[in-house]
Amino acid sequence: MSLESSNLARLLDPRAIVLVGASDRSAFSRSAWKNLQDLGYSGALHLVSRSGGMAHGQQTHSSCAEIGEVVDVALVMVPIAAMDEVLRDVARCGARYAVVLAGGFAETGDAGRQLQEEMVRTAHQLGITLLGPNCLGFINFTRRAACWTGSMRAPALTGPISIVSQSGAIATFAKHFAHQQGIGLHCVISTGNESMLDLSAVADHLLDDADNRVIALFIESIRDVARFRALARRAIQLGKPLVVLKVGRSPLATQAAQSHTGSIVGDDSVFDGVCKQFGLVRVRSIEEMVLTSRLLAMLGPLDGKGVAFLSVSGGMGELGADYAHMEDIFLPEFAPATLDALREALPAYATPANPLDMTGGAINDPRLLTRALDTVMADPGVALTVCIADVPTGLNDDWTPHFVSSVHEIGRATTGAKRPVVVISHTMKYVSDQARALAAEAAVPYLAAGADLGMKAVRHALSWSAQYARSRAVAFPQGNAVATATAEHPHSEWESLRYLAGFEVPVVPAVLATSADAAIAAAQASGGPVVLKIASPDIAHKTEVGGVKLNLSGPDAVAEAYRAITTSVAAAAPAARIDGVLVVPMRRQGVELFVGVRRDPEWGHVLALGLGGVWIEALKDVSLRLLPITSVDVHDMLGELRGTRLLQGFRGAPAADLDRIAQTVARIGDAALALGATLDTLEVNPLLVDGSRVEALDALVTYADRPGTSAH
Amino acid sequence: MSLESSNLARLLDPRAIVLVGASDRSAFSRSAWKNLQDLGYSGALHLVSRSGGMAHGQQTHSSCAEIGEVVDVALVMVPIAAMDEVLRDVARCGARYAVVLAGGFAETGDAGRQLQEEMVRTAHQLGITLLGPNCLGFINFTRRAACWTGSMRAPALTGPISIVSQSGAIATFAKHFAHQQGIGLHCVISTGNESMLDLSAVADHLLDDADNRVIALFIESIRDVARFRALARRAIQLGKPLVVLKVGRSPLATQAAQSHTGSIVGDDSVFDGVCKQFGLVRVRSIEEMVLTSRLLAMLGPLDGKGVAFLSVSGGMGELGADYAHMEDIFLPEFAPATLDALREALPAYATPANPLDMTGGAINDPRLLTRALDTVMADPGVALTVCIADVPTGLNDDWTPHFVSSVHEIGRATTGAKRPVVVISHTMKYVSDQARALAAEAAVPYLAAGADLGMKAVRHALSWSAQYARSRAVAFPQGNAVATATAEHPHSEWESLRYLAGFEVPVVPAVLATSADAAIAAAQASGGPVVLKIASPDIAHKTEVGGVKLNLSGPDAVAEAYRAITTSVAAAAPAARIDGVLVVPMRRQGVELFVGVRRDPEWGHVLALGLGGVWIEALKDVSLRLLPITSVDVHDMLGELRGTRLLQGFRGAPAADLDRIAQTVARIGDAALALGATLDTLEVNPLLVDGSRVEALDALVTYADRPGTSAH
């Protein structure tokens, strides 16, 4: 498989198109033809049919070679058996792109995969890049071009949002939903089997397309994680949001794995971590994807986190407060000057507050909507104003004049507003042509999402904006940030701790003793109770072989423990190589963190951070990131943990030094990366945190036989 | 305030209505009049206007007395100042009900509350029951009657769902949304200030109304929890779902409270517990409320939990699997006979499985939809079949014939289907009149919710059905179930443990020692290491005064601990009454549960169950129920805890005896109730669970000065 990332302008904005396999009998051909007519495609449109004659009322050519003009894109609607010959013919009219509709390739199994590989080889030889196979094609609403074999709703609305989908059906549903909601689109692209162009390549092109601002992605699987990661990084840096609907949340059977991390990290949680790391906006439904894309396209990056919530009903205001609470949206108190101005603007019985109930007084005097909006938008703590109001769908009842005049009054405030504002419908509403025209005429930035889904979209806009601001303040670490690639290969706890110490990770002062006397001396030097642990590269689970003794004070106890450990281990693991016995100070208090790096078969090295013990095992309370990471990432990860309260000075314990934790965890990540591609797992368990003391108490590194995928 | 619960048929299905304050100049009067015309109200309609003359093209009376016929309901559209006189006039035409539109009553503060109380007194004297004030009125679509002063969409669709709302605006938005989605309604009732009729009274009436099957409630606050609780209990017993949208999820400032429970239990979590206890369906949006109500009305109780998910797209099938995972919906594997039949019914390239991708082959041959549906509905493990498919909104493009024929093929399977089935749209869709007619003609049970919200509604239907089945198998405990009301008032740990033991709650064998020798004897009798704890009714926090010594072995240690405790306590709490020192066996292992009963100012005695220690304090991982409860409730509560895994044999520990826990916690609840209305808190912390041993290790009871609200 070879993936192309060149400029796709000639594919998506073709000057000439040929439909190969054109026929009045084919529903696909009829659709493709009609879609181009409906769009008003202004380029040259050729038809090729082996049997010749007319199709769709136009003379066909019997081959592409016969066309005699240069064509940019061929839409190939022929069966697999004819594919090789057709592609060779397509090359003869100069087409550099072919959209392949046919199924029966890699999606069907090994035989199909072989057919697909043959087709790709042919295409490569011919200098043709394929979209598909097994795809519906593309539509470019802005440029009025399409090779789209499915249904396309008219009128075609344009807007700065593109949909790129591995499923043609989902692309269709999303497109239809956008049209129902009065949301314009730029491109809709179905990538199918992605034999040469995958969604990352297509989206990467769209990032540079001035007609595009937001990309909505439907993902079933990611073929090239390095490419996807680069796409995600570039998108946030350019300030162009990626809104992602990815399937696969349901757990696959977990593989038995030796390490903790192995059983904790599901593929989907890794993807969740990737979204947080790179500012991808993850959604759970087609509706949320489309509406969130629209809001992001309307607003761009927000400068702050304060949201004002306005409606004309007390009940809706209470719902707004609840949504803000559930979505963690900050509704600041208004400034005194705002409150004073609202007292002026609203009826006497109104209560100036956020959420703001503008009151049913708006029925008698819609101008209070303008006054309230103007006032709230000027509040210094408000980064985004959300006004819940409907643009009427039908304009045919007694109340229509009131609603129309309300929309115009809102428009007086939103027209040319210097501060971000969005008008969200009370419930999800169909946006009729009339409603769209009215909103446009009044210049109301309207999202007919309903308050619930609308506030979810608002939360996404706030989170994305924060990630965008951060991406401008802190550079993403590069894969080669770890300059100190090492030839070391630590195995045992003792080696692993020493290795980490070399990366300035604070580790517990451990002494390797090879005699009882040495252990006694180490314990005395340590100055308090100690722990003795067997040191062996062959023993991962020390407790199970009687290899650990806790809380030892005094020479007798230490000597006795030394003997007990060596005797017990010799009996339980006679073949194990024994380095000696580690003597470490006994730590009595603090919060245990778990830091684990695992080589994910898909994503490469992933770092997991969680609270230790039952937290990670029973609650799966863990945050994940791809390596490399910075301490800024670790701060985010700490914020995602449900148990994070334990670090904030819980039950009278000192508050943890989060900066020090962040620095330490980032260094553990660097240390893991420096071990290279054969690293399988590196675990620090626990990383003990006691106020400002952060200390690795135990560590273990394992290796795979072969290097893993390296995805950075 | 007095609440009426009599049969409201004469209010909601009136033979004669009078509009008092009728005027062409009033938008409210115009709406009320027009709504009755649009509904085709067939009863007598009278207008009263003090100034006389014509209104809405009809002659008015100058008073109700003048009408000369009996009227059932008066819609009163006059200002507060005229209210007393108008009500007295209304009584003269025999009206037993008045709907009061005016605001300015209790919702505005004390002065308004007084006005409202005066109005209620007058109404009582006159034998009139008020709906409102400060309400929009009611609509009865089925009986074509209304006293509704707001907008009402035509055509009026009827169906077995009613909306009862404390907010007139929310009632309006919900009604409009229902109409947009093609969902018919029975009654819409705005209860406003609920001066005489609250939502419980109205809903209680609707439970007995044969035209009604599901009630959707929008709740801001519950005025009478006993009445609400009785409503909820009756609704589940009758198999008529209550679907509740309640605001107030955002936390109020938590009051400082001495007990754990005090800081843990927020009002909203109590309401969540009430919903689970009584099978209320709690939703978070107007859309979810309306669509869930519709699904429940369509399906009735489901017999089983297996769901089959069918669509014509692989992508949608994957989304379905994710939604099932997120909503905890069980998608069983199909039986072998089903798989065989699906292989017959579907194209060769289809994979028979659940979720089932019926494949795009349905485009060429829609009959495969019928075959697949028939097959899956017959599977013994499938309690509900979900088919994702659209009924087209517009019927005006090339693909229309295909979609129409698909709907008819689906209808061939769903018509007269013996097993529950629902057809859910891919995304939320507007249901046009055409679409509604097509679905009706084809007899397709259609919910245009989109797959995401549709699967949430499915989850609600499954949960409600399970609660309904349970309510038929296990009677709800009554408030008087606890026969053994007691005169005891335990205070100290010692008294509290003895009191609980009287209710057959297993408690740790504690001995109260009043001398060091007695403590030594008790320790020796106990047979292992012991704990010594100060016993005093005045000391709640024993550790803080040096009142606890752990893990004591041998007479010397016990004697020394006895002296240390008494000395330390005497110094730290010289005024405390000392009963002695408790000697209890030291328990080393097990899972700590927390059981706390608190008197909630609104709901009465609430029992909280959680895992002890950091689980409850840092995670608020707690489940709540109103007392009394049964062991069946406790099983549910255990299932709600995130930490429940710790009870299932975690890390090699024995699995806990859940039946024994359930029985014990239910007895603690009974013990708390028996203490009567002055009980403030009763806490068992911890209730230690070690396999089949369940044991209260510590307990404490506190009392309030005055009896609390008693709500059972």
Interface residues (C-beta under 8 A of the other chain):
Chain A: A27 R30 S31 K34 T108 S151 R153 A154 S165 Q166 S167 A169 I170 F173 A174 H176 F177 Q180 F218 E220 L245 V247 G248 R249 S250 P251 R284 S285 I286 E287 E288 V312 S313 G314 G315 M316 E318 L319 A321 D322 Y323 A324 H325 M326 Y349 G360 I363 T393 D397 D398 W399 H426 T427 M428 K429 Y430 G450 A451 D452 L453 V614 E617 A618 L619 R642 G643 R645 L646 F650 R651
Chain B: A27 R30 S31 K34 T108 S151 R153 A154 S165 Q166 S167 A169 I170 F173 A174 H176 F177 Q180 F218 E220 L245 V247 G248 R249 S250 P251 R284 S285 I286 E287 E288 V312 S313 G314 G315 M316 E318 L319 A321 D322 A324 H325 M326 Y349 G360 I363 T393 D397 D398 W399 H426 T427 M428 K429 Y430 G450 A451 D452 L453 V614 E617 A618 L619 R642 G643 R645 L646 F650 R651
